[in-house]
């Protein structure tokens, strides 16, 4: 163990902390997207899929706040006033039960992820998670994931702390609960820019997931049905967005994590840190 904080950490990856929807399960992050659209519709506001997906990865109340600001003109036309903080809570109270219901239909693990995580665990790498979902949503989702073999040691939810993504607090709590340090020994895996930002703000390595998550926004079947040229364009667009958010590397799916971890460990061995400037 490197006990001297003045020397760069050059050891192996000790822990991987994963997002849930779009990263581990729910290919295309379908559950929250539909719930946001339906929740705003309850208040007479039609939002697009692009509106719903834009702030994905944030805590859900923060997400509602961001969407509300984006559609403020429509809200003012419908309700005669600007979208306000009280509206965030009112919509959240409608949204959360919708999201709880939706996760029941969108809980399948992404193909190959379970075996990839098993390979990491066999190496002694600890598995944790953070999520933009609330505790009530996770109370429904976690048992469905556990039945398929995904049981992270730690799950830190939106609302557990004073600030959600892209603030680093959820990552720091996950690391504290795992008892893992330094941050350079930890990898955050996420399909959204706020989730990548969370990892970077915490001082960790970050791996973006391009094709199974919110940016691509497609089910496994829909993605497989695309012509290769369209799939390549989706990959390029998602990769660019995730790299712009700070991802150290981008893979198609968390099923490819073992090779991503090997690449990060090679960079560590060379003396690189998550804070090193790009080559």
Secondary structure as GFF3:
##gff-version 3
##sequence-region A 1 279
A	DSSP	beta_strand	15	18	.	.	.	ID=ss1
A	DSSP	alpha_helix	30	41	.	.	.	ID=ss2
A	DSSP	alpha_helix	49	54	.	.	.	ID=ss3
A	DSSP	alpha_helix	60	70	.	.	.	ID=ss4
A	DSSP	alpha_helix	72	79	.	.	.	ID=ss5
A	DSSP	alpha_helix	85	103	.	.	.	ID=ss6
A	DSSP	alpha_helix	113	122	.	.	.	ID=ss7
A	DSSP	beta_strand	126	130	.	.	.	ID=ss8
A	DSSP	alpha_helix	135	146	.	.	.	ID=ss9
A	DSSP	beta_strand	154	156	.	.	.	ID=ss10
A	DSSP	alpha_helix	169	178	.	.	.	ID=ss11
A	DSSP	three_ten_helix	183	185	.	.	.	ID=ss12
A	DSSP	beta_strand	186	190	.	.	.	ID=ss13
A	DSSP	alpha_helix	193	201	.	.	.	ID=ss14
A	DSSP	beta_strand	205	209	.	.	.	ID=ss15
A	DSSP	alpha_helix	220	225	.	.	.	ID=ss16
A	DSSP	alpha_helix	228	245	.	.	.	ID=ss17
A	DSSP	beta_strand	249	251	.	.	.	ID=ss18
A	DSSP	three_ten_helix	254	256	.	.	.	ID=ss19
A	DSSP	alpha_helix	257	269	.	.	.	ID=ss20
###
